[in-house]
């Protein structure tokens, strides 16, 4: 499933969705990582057959990501050009 906000949720993976809210015109999927104390949230358009407890692979295209260090300083982008690397979330 490719989302309007460019995040890709694949069929199988290691990230367990803790909550899936079907809100009619959109769906909110919550998952936890070791990076933050609060759950991360993905918003999709429409409805989905994904349920709480499902384990998925969540991919963020690097062109749409900004990475920060522990001091909240942004990392400089080092990949430019035709290649489109992605960041994959792991628990």
Backbone torsions as a table, in degrees:
resi	resn	phi	psi	omega
1	UNK	NA	122.8	174.7
2	UNK	-101.4	131.5	-174.7
3	UNK	-98.8	160.6	-179.2
4	UNK	-59.8	-29.0	-179.1
5	UNK	-91.9	18.6	172.2
6	UNK	77.7	0.7	176.1
7	UNK	-79.8	142.1	179.9
8	UNK	-113.6	126.3	175.4
9	UNK	-108.6	114.4	-177.3
10	UNK	-94.6	167.3	-172.6
11	UNK	-65.5	-39.9	-174.9
12	UNK	-127.3	147.0	179.3
13	UNK	179.5	-165.9	-175.0
14	UNK	-111.9	-4.2	-179.3
15	UNK	-90.4	119.2	-179.7
16	UNK	-90.3	128.2	178.2
17	UNK	-79.5	122.6	-176.4
18	UNK	-84.9	-26.5	-178.9
19	UNK	-154.1	138.5	174.3
20	UNK	-128.5	117.5	-179.5
21	UNK	-105.7	115.5	175.3
22	UNK	-88.4	112.0	-173.6
23	UNK	-111.5	19.0	179.5
24	UNK	89.7	-81.9	-178.4
25	UNK	-85.2	-10.5	178.2
26	UNK	-152.5	169.0	179.5
27	UNK	-132.9	136.5	176.4
28	UNK	-111.0	127.5	179.2
29	UNK	-116.8	125.9	-177.3
30	UNK	-107.8	140.3	175.4
31	UNK	-148.4	156.1	-179.2
32	UNK	-106.3	147.6	173.1
33	UNK	-132.0	169.3	177.0
34	UNK	-80.7	-3.1	-176.1
35	UNK	-83.5	-28.6	-177.3
36	UNK	-136.8	156.2	177.4
37	UNK	-78.8	-29.6	-179.4
38	UNK	-89.7	150.2	177.0
39	UNK	-67.2	149.9	172.7
40	UNK	-87.3	153.3	-177.4
41	UNK	-129.8	135.2	173.5
42	UNK	-114.1	131.3	176.7
43	UNK	-106.5	129.0	176.6
44	UNK	-118.0	159.3	174.3
45	UNK	-86.5	143.3	176.8
46	UNK	73.1	-156.1	-177.1
47	UNK	-106.4	164.1	179.4
48	UNK	-141.7	158.4	175.0
49	UNK	-93.3	4.3	177.1
50	UNK	-72.5	136.9	-177.0
51	UNK	-123.4	159.2	173.9
52	UNK	-57.5	138.2	-177.5
53	UNK	96.0	-20.0	176.1
54	UNK	-64.4	144.7	175.3
55	UNK	-106.0	126.1	-175.7
56	UNK	-131.4	162.4	170.7
57	UNK	-100.0	128.1	-178.4
58	UNK	-116.5	123.9	-173.3
59	UNK	-120.9	134.1	178.9
60	UNK	-116.3	114.4	177.1
61	UNK	-57.4	130.9	-174.7
62	UNK	-58.8	-29.7	179.2
63	UNK	-61.0	-21.4	-176.5
64	UNK	-109.5	11.2	-176.9
65	UNK	-111.8	147.6	173.5
66	UNK	-128.5	124.5	-177.0
67	UNK	-106.9	142.3	-178.0
68	UNK	-129.0	148.3	176.4
69	UNK	-86.1	-176.3	-177.2
70	UNK	-62.2	-23.9	178.8
71	UNK	-91.6	10.7	179.5
72	UNK	65.5	24.4	174.6
73	UNK	-91.2	131.3	-177.5
74	UNK	-70.0	137.4	172.9
75	UNK	-74.9	143.2	176.4
76	UNK	-74.8	139.2	177.8
77	UNK	-70.9	132.4	-179.0
78	UNK	-114.5	-10.0	-179.5
79	UNK	-108.9	120.9	179.3
80	UNK	-136.8	144.0	175.1
81	UNK	124.3	-153.1	-172.4
82	UNK	-75.6	-27.2	-178.8
83	UNK	-71.4	142.4	-177.8
84	UNK	-122.4	76.7	179.0
85	UNK	-67.6	158.3	178.9
86	UNK	-125.9	156.4	171.8
87	UNK	-100.8	133.1	179.9
88	UNK	-113.2	128.8	-179.2
89	UNK	-80.9	133.0	172.3
90	UNK	-124.6	150.3	-176.7
91	UNK	-67.2	NA	NA
